[in-house]
Amino acid sequence: MTEIKQDPFADLFGEFSERLRGDRWQPDVDVYETDESIVVRAEIAGVRGHELGVSVDGQVLRIHGVRPAPEGPDVTRLHQMEIASGPFERRVRIPMPIDKDRVSASVGDGFLTVTLPKRKTGPRAVHVDV
């Protein structure tokens, strides 16, 4: 028996549509660990610095902003649009305690890199006034 697909575009747009959440898209991210930090790297090509926000709330990193749609007075017809534009948001749960006071972020080559230093754990000397 021959299988008939109900939606001929499901394979074509399936992966892309999974990256859309309501009216927002989600940038792809890599999350990795070093000896000192958790590093989150997000693909944000085309996003201007003033349209980008990064915040940490508890153990959740939130990356949000807006990538502008391509503009141009010479465009008369769109033939293919695969690069998401408009507002975006991505939340990443951080798997361990971090030092929120030392979180840093940088942008380069179309990527946002957020470095979240691990919070030191273990024995700690406490000063006692006598």
Secondary structure by P-SEA (a helix, b strand, c coil): cbbbbccccccccaaaaaacccccccccccccccccbbbbbbbccccccccbbbbbcccbbbbbbbbbcccccccccccccccccccbbbbbbcccccccccbbbbbcccbbbbbbbcccccbbbbbbcc
